[in-house]
Every structure is written in C-alpha cells, then in structure tokens.
Amino acid sequence: AQLPPAQGAGPDEVIRANNRGAALMEQYKHAQAVEEFRKVTAGAPGWAPGFVNLGLAALYAREAAGAKSAFVEAVRLDPDLPQAHYGLALVLKNDGRTTEAIEALLKAKALDPEDADILYNLGLLYARQREFEPAISSLTRAREIDPNGMSIRYQLARALLQAGRRAEGDREMAAYQKLSANPKFAVPTGTQ
C-alpha cells in the first residue's frame, strides 16, 4: 500500500519510524515497536497498514485495547485489507469472543483465501466450537498451502480424531510427529 502524504512529520520520518518499528518487532521489543508505530499513525493517519503494524505490536505487547482500536481503525480506513480483519480476529480470539473472531477471519479469508495463517486460525476456532467439518476443511487447506506447518498438522490431527475420523487423524498425527522430530523444523526458543 502506498504511503499517503504525511501530516506533521515528513514522509521520510514516517518511513524511518515504520522501519524502526519493524526492526523492533523482529527483536521481540514489542512495547518499543508500539511507540514507533504510533509515530507512523500520527504522521500518516490515513495509512491502514500503519495501523495494522501498530495493532500487531500492541497485541504482542499485551495491550489488547490498543491493538483492538488500531485494527478497527485499519478496517475503517481500508476494509479490503485482509491483515486488518485478521489482526482484529486475533484480538477477539484472545478475548474469548469466538463467534466474532470467526466472522472477522471469514472476511479476511474472502480477501485472501490462500493465507495459511487465516485458515489455521479459522480451523482452530471452528474446532473450539466443536464444528469439526469446517475446522477440518480449513485446516486441510492450510496444510496444502503450508505442508510443513507443525501447528497446522497437529490441530488437523486433533480435529480429525475429535470428529471420529480415527484413521485419518492417526495418519495426520504420525505426519506431525515425523515433522516435529526433524531438527530442520525445530522452532528456536528465545525471549519472546
């Protein structure tokens, strides 16, 4: 998305603040990233991706209210931005508002039907509601897109087993276990 004209801070400062915020996110310094992305949204208040970045940083900094307001603003500014709906869904999911989270994920999926993260979270929430067939459908598509996604494989196996599809569930669990034993797919642990 093109950066709109800056208000207050110059466009170069907005870009630098956005880059600093992204770098801080990569270092797991989410609270500091929030401050940088606030500069971005103050300098470019019409740029929806800036609010998505602010929302993600706030979400990871455990500032749920700030995350929600940032994602709501991003949706208002650009209702066709799937990341805005996805981020809002994450906040709603964390708040236990599963039905609303599913609605937001369905909007994100309509805009980006091939996003494995959207499909994974949709499947996870359907399974949480014991709606196993849509869960299996979403998780199966996520697995097709990201066949090495261990979380996808594990949740798909669980949904299949809970749906009474034991043979398929056992096969998927075996695939998950094989992946999780492969050091190539080990997830590094650190300060997160």
N, C-alpha and C positions, 0 to 999 in steps of 0.2 A: 504494500500500500504506500502510496506517495505521501510524503510528509507535507502537511499543509503549512501555509505561512505561519511563522512563529509570532506569538503575541508576547511582548515583554522581552524575553531572552531571544537572542538571534538564532537563526536556524542552525548555525554551527554549534552553538552551546547546547541546543536541544539534542542534536545528533551525538555530541560527546557525552551528555548525560545518559542517553539511551545506551550507548556503548559501555559506559562505566557500569550501568545497572546490569546489563547482560553479563559482563565480566564478573561482577559480584555474585550474581546468581550461580555462575559456574563454580565459584569458590564457596558456595553454601552460606554466603553472608547476606541472608535474605532481608534482614532489617535495614542494612545499609543500602541494599538494592531498592527497597521501598522509597527511601529518601531520594535516590537518583531518578526513579520513575515518576515521583511527584514533581520533580523539576521538568520532566518531559511533558507531563499532562498540563502543567501550568503554562509552559511555553508553547505547547501545541494542543490546545483544549479540544480541537476538532478531530484529532487523530486517534481513531479507535484502537489501533494496535498498541499505542502507548498505554491506554487504559487496560488492555489485556495484560501487558507486561507488569503494570502496577498490581493488577489483581493477582497474578501468579506469585509475585514477590510477597504480597501481603498474605496470601494463602499459606505459603511456606514459612512465613514469619509468624504464623498463627494469629493473624489479625483478621479474623473472619468477617467482621463488619466492614472493614476497609476493603477486603477482597470482594465482598458482595457488591458494594457500591461501585467499585471500579468496573466489575463485569457488567453490571446493569447499565452503566454509562456507555460501555463499549457496545453493548447490544443496541442501545438507543441511537448511538452515532452510526453504526453500521450493522443492521440486522442480518446482513448476508455474510458476516464474518464468523465462520464456524468456531474459531477459538474462543470467541466471546461466550457463545452458548455453552461450549464445553467447560470453560472455567466456571461459569455460573452453576453448571451441573455439579461440579466438584464441591463447591461451597454448599449447595443444597444437600448433596450426599452426606457430607461431613456433619451437617445439621440434622440428619435423620429424616429429611423431607424427600423420601424416596420417590414418590409419585411425581413431584415437581422436578426432581433431578432427571427422571426418565423423560419427561416432556422436553426438558432442555437438551438432553442428549439426542432425542429424536429430531429436534430442529438442527442440531449440529450434524447429525448423520445425513439429513436431507441435503445439506450444503456440501458435505464431504463424505460420501458413502464408503470411501476406501481408507478411512483413517482407523488403524487398528486400535488406537487408544480409545477412541469414541466407542467402537464396537465392543471392546473389552469391558469398559465401564457399564455400557448398556447391558451386556450379558450378566455382569456381576450383580447389578441391581435387579434385573428380572429374576435371577436365581434367589436373591434375598427375599423376594416376594413369592417365592415358590412357583413362579411362572417358568417352568423348565423348558418348554419348547421354544419360546422366543429367546431364552437365555442360550440354549444350545445353538440356535440359528446364528445369533450374534457372535458367540464365541467361536463357532466353526469358521465363520467368515474372517474373524480376526486372526485365527490360526492360519488360514490360507494366505493372508497378507503377510503375517509375521510367524513363519513356522518354527522359529527358534525362541519365541516368546514363552519363557517358562511359566510366568503367571497365567498367561492365556491357556496353556496346556493344562495346568493344574486346575484352574477353575472350570474348564471344559470337562475334564475328567469328573470332577465333583458333581457338576450339573447332570452329566450322563448317569452317574451312579444314583443320584437322588431321584432321577426320573425313572429309575428301574431298568435302565439300559446297561446292564452289568457288563456284557462282553465288550461293548464299545467303550465304556468307562474304564474297564481294566486295561484295554489297549492304549487308551489315551494316558492313563496313569503310568503305564510302562514307558511310553514315549517321554513323558515328563521326567521320570526317574533317570532315564538314559541321558537326557539333556542336562539334568542337574548334576550328574556325576562327571560331566565333561568339563575340565578346567577352562576350556575355551569360552564357556558360557558362564563362568563363575562371576558373581556380582561382587565387586570390591566393596568392602565396608570402610567407613571413614566417619568423619564428623559431618553428620547430615542433620 
